[in-house]
Amino acid sequence: MTDIELTELQKEYDGVRAVKGIDLTVRDGEFLVVVGPSGCGKSTTLRLIAGLEDVTDGTIELGDRVVNDVAPKDRSIAMVFQNYALYPHMTAAQNMKFGMKSVSDFSGEEIDARVEEAAETLDIPELLDRKPEALSGGERQRVAIGRALVREPDVFLLDEPLSNLDAKLRVQMRAELLKLHRQLDTTTVYVTHDQTEAMTLGDRVAVLDDGRLQQVAAPQELYDYPVNRFVAGFIGEPAMNFLPVEVRGEHPAVATHDAFTLPLPSASGLDAARETDVVLGLRPEDAALAANRPDADPVCTATVTVTEPLGEQLLLHCTVGETEVQIKVEPRTEIRPGDTVELCVDEQRLHLFERASGEALYHSADAQARAAERVPGE
């Protein structure tokens, strides 16, 4: 296995910087997902690691060696592309073998054995004699992964490998990739624009925006403690709601909006939030209909503009004062556009962000965590 160390990594195209000084460590055997919107530099970063692009500045280390000037074939890396990159005139077996002799000293018999082993691992031994046109999207993806497997590389790089599959097959292939990674335990970097893929696949997730690394953390930490407004809005579906507020008072502090006043549990960051313009972050699932929460006090009223039945829940598009928000509520709730509803809020799931910079100043979950750690009697 091999760890990957990126230090001040930069890539420039004709005066335009696509990657802007990324510092990132991928640990031995880790499945790291790089996620971000289109054009954020995630695929460019992957291609820099693979050696398919030249580094403008900074260093890439694989294990204990700097590989900036090492040819791709000598980096012990295997890459799976978005479009699978299969040769249409070759069978699945031939595609999996292609290039093996140029990057290894294996004999033909050893390569055949590796192809058969990879096919068994991927459950495609009966497909080896078929050409790509006779394979489904999922089968082509398995062949592309098999081509990477036969090389037994130190590092796997996967560039949006599931984006061409339908929704049901994507879910199936996510599970297959996780099982494969547990079996192989090979350092893996996986690029996607789909935050659901990122959250379900990654041991850790690296969020990129505009060529810069925003945050690297375990999926749940990203969700619960986003470091800035971009991460908060990108991770989670639907996105976090943002409402302009002022922080006032001390015991307790309160967030004041045109349509409500909300107590803020004591936690670090409240002093900074009092001294600047802030927005309140509230995830759609952290609010509820007061009618369904008799133990919670209503915080505000909202006017429903659109309802989206999603089966396991009902998504309400509402206006609170002049702010548009989305709220997840129980399914089969009889609510129509134009209705006015009372909302309550989970006060332990609130976030405050500086309006100008987007930097996270406060997470109310910090107060809950400290209370849970407190020794009884203190």
Secondary structure, DSSP 4 states (H G I P E B T S, - for coil): ---EEEEEEEEEETTEEEEEEEEEEE-TT-EEEEE-STTSSHHHHHHHHHTSS--SEEEEEETTEE-TTS-GGGTTEEEE-TT----TTS-HHHHHHTTHHHH----HHHHHHHHHHHHHHTT-GGGTT--GGGS-HHHHHHHHHHHHHTT--SEEEEESTTTTS-HHHHHHHHHHHHHHHHHH--EEEEEES-HHHHHHH-SEEEEEETTEEEEEE-HHHHHHS-SBHHHHHHSSSSPPEEEEEEEE-STTEEEEETTEEEEE---TTHHHHHTS-EEEEE-GGGEEEGGG-TTS---EEEEEEEEEE-SS-EEEEEEETTEEEEEEE-TT----TT-EEEEEE-GGG-EEEETTT-BEEEETHHHHHHHHHSPTT-
